[in-house]
Amino acid sequence: MAKPAQGAKYRGSIHDFPGFDPSQDAEALYTAMKGFGSDKETILELITSRSNKQRQEICQSYKSLYGKDLIADLKYELTGKFERLIVGLMRPLAYCDAKEIKDAISGIGTDEKCLIEILASRTNEQIHQLVAAYKDAYERDLESDIIGDTSGHFQKMLVVLLQGTREEDDVVSEDLVQQDVQDLYEAGELKWGTDEAQFIYILGNRSKQHLRLVFDEYLKTTGKPIEASIRGELSGDFEKLMLAVVKCIRSTPEYFAERLFKAMKGLGTRDNTLIRIMVTRSELDMLDIREIFRTKYEKSLYSMIKNDTSGEYKKALLKLCGGDDDAAGQFFPEAAQVAYQMWELSAVSRVELKGTVRPADDFNPDADAKALRKAMKGIGTDEDTIIDIITHRSNAQRQQIRQTFKSHFGRDLMADLKSEISGDLARLILGLMMPPAHYDAKQLKKAMEGAGTDEKALIEILATRNNAEIRAINEAYKEDYHKSLEDALSSDTSGHFKRILISLATGNREEGGEDRDQAREDAQVAAEILEIADTPSGDKTSLETRFMTILCTRSYPHLRRVFQEFIKMTNYDVEHVIKKEMSGDVKDAFVAIVQSVKNKPLFFADKLYKSMKGAGTDEKTLTRVMVSRSEIDLFNVRQEFIEKYDKSLHQAIEGDTSGDFLKALLALCGGDD
């Protein structure tokens, strides 16, 4: 088991058991397995309360006392997932990894995800121990077995990682950083095809500290994160491996937090992954994984395990987890530091926003108008032509087609489309044909008309549009419905929620940079209204008004600084606290603003994911987001979608919709990541 560096804080969840007596523990385990049946409670309680080093001593004592192999007896007495977990805990880390890799490459097929997870995340020392353990356990050479079971660039990178020769010097050369950035850029973005060897050499050998600076500089130089270039230039298992390496370079605990979340989300549980991570990280960085998990997924790892597993298996996993970060009184300031780094990254990241729909080359509105007329004339409708033309033209070009259609045929294109197509496809196509401000105005009108209000739609639009977009929406609303948007919101909402929406609907958000002194004052107001400051300095009504003003009127760069100052002041992330301390529509509106400030494409990726997960599809939200973001940042939304949910937006749409609606959505999506 690798030990933390001298002076480093221990971040495991399992510790040496005080007053440890290996002979006494061996006797207790023998008694628990003696006779008919076994005392599983004693077995799990004892083994999950001892460190790995202590478990090895228990194994030796067990053999000395009873002449039997403890692991063999445990395998005989236990079954299923519980057995796999307990037996995994009884092996030294290197032998546990060796067993996982042997299972991954044995038999028909290969578990590439297991190979990627282990080899991308282990240190040089852990890799050397793994290679030696594999040789000792199976009398085979690990490198030869990997070569025999994999191929291509994926195989080459695995072999590089197997050498365990990553540089470990923290002294970084700025010249070499610049050279590596240039080499990666020329090997991918600037090259016809890709020079995979450069990616393998640099990502497989440079130190973590060096590569973090390379990634930062790559973003500044190219305007896109290294992950986006890897997705664009590489493919298959090789792409997945390189992305895992990048994630582990950035933060190994964050990589494992993501792996654990994906192992338990949705239907079914990937128990092998769950067991492997909980066993191998319990004495390394489980506390860091827990903290990042809570910050990133807004729930504790403990609660997710509790809801997703059962029986002794669940009890053992929860013991390895070591505590519930959402329990009353539990507090981990390191989680706030993770949140701080996320805000820091959002402040420096200047990723170019790109839509998936661009103006068509050689645009001919006359030809398009005639083609659309032909597609709708006579019996039947040629939906494919309608979809192809409208989804491959910019909104400005669509407006030209509308004018040309009326000039040629004396007919209203929108009216003709309404009469020819229906349902979800009609909503999507007609939405694309409207100018963006008029489309948003219509969505707001629909959200407020009839019985009940669609508060989520109101929040989504008003919390994410910039000043120019908001002002255009106000004009469009007045023009189309002969009533001001503010009056409509006043009539249909109430209380603090109404005040928030009206404030957002004025389109008067500041557009300057940050003011550090003001940011500290604003952070203090946020701390007081969220009731975590030590000394409140004003009446609550006044504080609520000031807090709303801060979130609804301060510029995005300034709010990023406010949220960082909030973390320094309180050791909490503002989004997490809003979710805990507030409720209802007010909470949802404030969370949407915070998420939009941090990463707007990710906000919309979450909206799309939620519109398609579970039984049934929220076609209205799906349509609204795809229409409104297609020329702004849908490409970036796609990137965030695959990063967070481990599947492409294209795949999600394909699995959740059908027919002509599916065809039109995929055309807007613009590609499969």
N, C-alpha and C positions, 0 to 999 in steps of 0.2 A: 504494500500500500504506500503510495507516494505521500510524503509528509509535506506540510506547508513550509515555505521558506522560513529561515530563522527570523523571529520577530514578527512574522505574519500572523494575523488573527485567524484562529481556526473557524472554518465556515461549514463544517459538517454538522449533521443532525444527530449522529451516533457518536457516543463518547466511550472511553474505557469505563467499565463498570467498577465502582469503588468496592474495596474488600473482596476482590475477585479471587475465587478458589476453583481452579480448573477441575480438580478431582471431585469436588462437591457438585459442580455443574454436570460433569459426566455421569455421575451417579443419578442425579435428578432426571436427566434425559433417558438413561437406561430404564429407570422406574416408569417414566411416562410412556415408554414403548413396550413394556413387559406385559405379557398376558394377552388377553383378548381385547382388541381395540387399542387406541392410543389416546393419551391426554394431549390433544392438540393445543389447548390453551397454555399449558406449561411449556410446550415446545416453542410456540411462537413468542411467548413472553420472555423466555430465557434467551433465545437466539437473537431477537431484535433488540435486546438490552445489552449485548456485548459487542465490543469492537471486533473487527476482522482478525486482528492479531490475537485477541483473547479466544476467538472461535477456533483458531488453529491449535492453540494450547489445549482446548477442550477435546479436539479430535485426537491429539496425541495421548491425553490422559485416558480417553475412552478405550483406545486400542490397548494401552498398558493394563488397564483394569479388567477388560472383558475379552481381549483378543479379537475384537470385532471392529469393522470399519464403520464409523459413525455415519458417513454419507450414505453408504449402502443400506444401513438400517433405516435411515430417514426416507430414502427412496422407497423402501419396502412398505413402510407404515403410512406414508402420506400419498396423496394423489393430486392430479390436475395442476391448476395454477398455483395453489398453495405449496405443493411439493416443489415446483420449479423455482418459486421464490425462495423458500427456505434452503434448498440445496445450493442455489446461487449465492446466498449469503455465506455458506460454509466454505466456499472456495476463495483462495486469495484472488485479488482483483485481476492480476495478469492471467490466471488460469480461468477465471470467469470469462474474460474477454476471449481467450483462446477457444473455449467451448462454444461461445456464441458464433465466432467466425467459422469454426468447424461445422456447426449446424447450418450456417448460412451457405456454405459451398458444397455440402454433402447432398447426394441424391440428385434427382432431376430438378433443374432450375436453380437459380441463385437468388438469395435474399440480398439484393444490391443495397437496399436501404440500411441494412444492418452493417454491411462492410463500410458504407459511407459514414455512418454515425460514429463507429469506433475509430476508424483510421483518420478521419478528419479532425477529431476532437482530442486525441491523446497527445501528451507531451513526448519529447524525445525519450526520456527515461521510461515512461510507460510503454512506448513502442518497443524499446529494447527488451523490457521485461516480458512483454507479450510474445515476441519472437522466440525468446528462450523457453517460455512456458509451453508454447505450441510444440516446440521440438521435444521437450521433456514428456509432455502428455501423449503425443501421437506419433513420436519418432519420425516426423516428417518436416520438411522445410516449408515454412509458411509462404515465403515468396514464390516458390515453385508451385504450390497449390493455388495461390491467387492467379498466377500466370496461366495455369491450366484451366481455370474456370471463368476467366474474363478476357476481354479483347480490346483492341483499339486504344484510343487516347484515355479511356476510362482505366484500362489496365496500366498504362504508363504512369498515370498520376498516382494510382494505388501503390505501385512499386516505389515511386519517389517517396511517398509518405512512409512506407515500410522501412526506409533506411534510417528514419529517426535522426536526420541530420539538419533539421531546421536551425538556422542561426539563432543564437540566444543572447547576442551582445545588444544592450540597450542604447549604445552610442550610435546615433544615426547620421549618415552623411546626406546633407541636403542635395548635393550634386547627384548622388545615386538615386535618391527619391525621384528627382526630376527625370533622370534617365529611364527609370523603370516606368514612370507614367508615360513617357514618350514611346517606349518600347511596347507597352500594352496597347496604347492608342493605335500605333502603326500596325500592330499584329491583328487588330480587330477592326475598329471603325474605319480606318483609312485604307484597308487592304481588301482587294477583291478575293473573297474567301477569307480564311482565318489561319494565322500562324499559331496553332495550338501549342507548339513547343515553347513559345515565349510565356504563355499563360502558365504552363506546367512548371517551367523553371522558376519563374518569379514567385508564384503563389505557393510552390512546394518547398522553397528553400529559404526565403527571406524571413527575418525575425518578425515577431508579431508587432513590436513597436514600429519597426520600419514600414510594415505593410499598412498599419493604421494611417501613417502619414501619407503613404502612396494613395490610399483610398480617398483621403481628404483632398489631396492635390489633384487627383483624377477628376473629382467632382467640380473643383474650381476651373480646371482647364477645359473640360469637355462639356460641362453643363449637365452631366448625367452621372448617377452613381455607378460604381463598377458593376453592381449586380445587374443593372439594366443592360450594360454592354455584354456581360456573360450570357444573359438570356437571348440577346439578339445575335450573338456570334456562335454560341455552342449549342449542343442539343443532347437529348437523351440522358443516360446515366452520367455521362461526363459533365454535362451542364449541372446536374443535381449535386455531384461531388464538389465541383468548383464553388457552387453557391454555399454548400455546407462549410467548406474551408473558409470562405470569406466571413460567414456568420461566426464561426469559432474564433477567427482572428479578432473580429469586432468585440465579441463577448461570448465566451463558451457557456456561461450560465444562461444567457438569453437564448442561445441555440437549444439548450436542453429544455428550457421552459416551453419553447415553441413545440418541440418534439412531444413533450408530455401533453400539451393541450390538444394537439392533433391526434394523439393516441386515444383520447377519450371523447372528443367532440363527435357529434352525429350519432348514427345508429351503430351499435357494436363498439367493442373496445379492442385496441391492438395490444393485447396483454403481454406479448413477448417484448414489445418496445417498452411498455410501462414497467415491467419487471426489471428489464436490463438497466434502465436509467435509474430507477429507485435503488437498486442494489449497488451499482457502480459509483453513484454520486453521493451516497449517504454519508461518506466520510471525507468528501472532498469539498463540495460547494452547494450542498442542498439548501442551506439558508439563503444563499444568493439566488438560487433557482426559484425558491419560494417567493422571495421579495419581488423579483422581476415578473413572475407569474401573476402575482396580485396586481401589480402596476399595469401590466400589459393587457390582462384579460378581465380585470375588474371583479375577480373572485379569487378566493384562496385555493391553492393546490389541494389543501386538506379537504375543503368542501367538495371539490370536483371528484376527488377519489372516493369520498364518502357516498356521493350520489351515483357513482358509476360502477362500483364493485360491491361485493357482498361476502358474508361469512368470515372465516378465519383469514382468508386472502385479504379482505378489506382491512381487518384489524392489524395484520402485519404491515401492510402498506402504510397505514396511518401512523404506526409506530416509527417507521423509517422516515416519514414526512417530518415528524418531530413537533408538530404544533399547528394550530389554526390561526393564520394571520388575520382572519376576520373576527376572531373571538374577542369578547369584551376585554379590554385591558392589554391586548396584544399590540405591540407597536415595534416596528422595525425601521429605524431611520435610514438604513441603507436603501430601502425601497424608494425613499424620497430622492436619494442621490441618483438612482436610475432615472427617475422622472426628470430630475434636473438636467441630466445628460440628454434626454430626449428633447427637452425644450431647447437646449444648447444646439443640438443638431438641427432642429427646425429653424433656428435663427440664422445659422450659417448656410443652410442648404438653399441653393438658388437653382433648383431644377427647372429646366425649361418646360413650360406647360404646353402640351400639344393635344390637339383634337385628333379624331380619327377620320373626320370628314373634311376634305379640302376642296377648294374650287376646282372644277373639272377643267382639264386642258382642252383646248380647241372647243370651248363652249359655244353652242349654237342654239339660242333660245327658240328660234324658228323651227328647227328640226325637232327639238324636244317637245314643243307644243303640238306639232303635227303627230309625233309618235304617241303622245298621251291621248290625243283625240281618237286616234285609230284604235288604241288599246281599250277605249271605252265605248266605241261605236258598235252598233248592231247587237246581236244576241251574244251574251257572255262577256266576260271581262278578262283582259290579259293582265293579270295581277303581276306576273314576272316583269313585264316591261315597266309598269308603274313603279314597282319596288326598285328596279335597277336604276331608273332615271332619278327618282327623288332622293334615294339614299346616297347617290354619288354626285350630288350637286351641293354647293354651299347654299346657305340660306339666302344670301344676296342673289345668287343665280336663280333660285326657286322663285323669288319675287319677280325677276325678269320674265320667267316662263309664264307666270300668272298674267302679267300685262300683255305678253305676246299672244297668249291663248285668247284673251278677251278681244284683242285687236283683230285676230284672224277669224274667230268663230262667233263673236258677239255673245259668248257664254262665260259664266263664272267657273273657273277651274275647280275651286273649292266645292261649289254646289254639285258639279258633275262627279267629283270624287266621292262625295257623301252619298250620292245615289247609286254608285257602282260598287263600293266596298263597304264592309260592315265590321262590327265587333272590335277586337283589339287591334287588328290591322288598320282599320279606319282611324282609330284614336292616334295611332302612331304616325301614319302618313299625313293626316290633317294637322297634327302637331308640328311636323317638320315643315309644312307649307306656311305656317304662321311666322311672322317676325318674332324673334325671341321675347321681346317685351310684351307683346300682345299674347303670346303663348303663356308666359308667367302670369299675366293679368287674368287670363281665363282660368288657369289652375287655382289661383287665389279665390276667384269668384265661385268656382265649383266647390272649393273647400268650405265656403261659408253659406252656400244656398241650401234650402230644404231643412229638414229636421236634423239637428246635430251638426257638429262642426268637425272637419278633418284637421285637428290641431297639428298633426305631424306634417302635413303638407304646408301649412302656414309657416311653421318653424323652418322646415327644409329650405323654402324659398327665401324668406326674409333674413334668415341668419347667415346665408352664404353668398348673397349677391353683393357686389361692390356698389359704391355710391352712384356711379353712372348708370348701372343696371337698375338700381332701385328707382332712380329718378325717371328713367324711361318707362318702367312699369307703372309708376304713378300717372304719367301722361297717357299711357295706353289704357289704363283702367278708366280714367275720366272720359276718354274718347269713346270707348266701347260701351260703357255702362252708365254714363251720365251721372256719375256719383264719385266722390273722392274715395280713394282707398282708405284714408284715415277714418272717414265716416263709416265705411263698411266694417272696418275692424272694430270700431267703437260700438256698433250695433250688435256685433256677433260674439264679442269676447268680453271678459270682465276682469276686474281686480288687477293684481300685479302682472298677470299674463298679458292683459290688454295694454298696459303701460309699456311693457317690453316690446311688443309687436309694433306699437305706434312709434316708439323711439327708433326701432330698426327701419320702419317704413319711411322715415323722414330722409334717409340717405345722407345723413350729415356726419358720418364717421370721419374722424381726423385722418389725414393722409401723410403725416410727417413721420419722423423716426421716433426713437425712444428718448425719454427724459428720465434719467436714473433717479433723481431726487423725487420727482413726481411718482415714479414707479414704486418707490419704497412707501410713499404715503398711500398709494392705491392698494398696495399689498396689505398694509395695516388695516385699511377699511375692509378688505376681503376677509382677513383673519377675524376681525371683530364680528362681522355679520354672520360668518359661518361658525361663530361661537367657539373658536379655539385659541383666541388671543387671551393673554393673562389679564390685561387691564383695558376693558372697553372704555372708549373716550367720547361717546355720544349716544343720544337716544336712538332706539332701534329704527323708528320710522325714517329718521334722517339718514341712518346708515344704509337702509335698504335702497333709498333713492340714490345715494352716492354709488352703491355697488352696481345698480342697474345702469347708471350713467357711465361708469367705468367700462363695463362689458359692451355696452351698446354704442359708445361714441369714441373710445380710444382707438388709435391706429393699431393694425396688426403687429408691427414691430414693437410698439410700446407695450402691448398686452403680453407679448412673449417675455419681455423683461419683467413685467408685473408678476407673471406666473413663476418666473425664476426667483424673484425676490420673496414671493410667498413661500416657496420651498425653503429658502434660507431662514426665513423668519419662523416657520412652523414645523419644518420637517415633514410636511404633507404635500401631496400633489393636489392642486385646486380642483381638478376634475373629479378625483376620488372623493374629496370632501363634499363637493356639491351633490354628488350622487347619494352620499350618506345622510347629509343634513337637510336636504330639500326634498320636495315631492311634487308629483303632478306635472302640469304643463310648464310651470315656472322652471322646475328642475330640467325638463327636457329642452327648453329654450336655451338656458344657460349652458348646458352641456354641449348643445349643438354649436354655440358660439365658440366655446373653448376648443372643441375638436376642429372647427373650421380654421381657427387661428393656428393650431398646431400643424394640421395637414389636411387641407380641404379634399384632395383626391382620395385620401383614406376614408374621410367621412362619407363620401359618395360610394366608395367600394363597400363599406359596411351597409349602406342603404340598399344597394343592389343585392348583397348577399342575403340580407334579412327578407327582401322581397321574394326570394326564391327558395329559402330553406323551409323544411317541414312540409306538411301536407298543404297543398294549394299554393297558388302564386298570387302575389299582390301585383297584378298587371298594371294598375294605375301608377304605382310608385316606379316600377320597372320602366314603363314607358316615359314617365316624366323625367327621370334621371338620364335615360339614354338620349332623349330628344334634346334636353337642355345642356348636356355636357359634351355632345358629339363634336362640336367645333371649338370647345374651350380646353378641356383637359381629360377627355375620355381615354386617351392613350395612357396618361399617368394613372388614372383610375384603374385601368387594366393591370398595370404594374403593381399597384398596391394590393389589388384583389388576389393575384397569384402569390404575392409575398405573404399575405396574412392567411389565406385559406387553402394554400397548397393545391389549387386547381385554377385553371384559366377561366376568365369571365366567359369566353367562348364556350368552354365545356359546360359551365353552369347553365348558360342560356339554352344550349343544345339539349341538356338533360331535363329542362323544366318547361319548355314551350314547344310548339309544333306548328306545322303548316306555313302559311304565308307570313304570319306574325313572326315565326322563327326566322324565316329567310330575311326579313327586313331588319330584325334585331342583329343578326349576324353580320349583315352588310354594314350597319352602323358601328358594330364592335370593331370591325376593321382588321381582324386577324386573330389567330390562336397562339397565345404565348406558351 
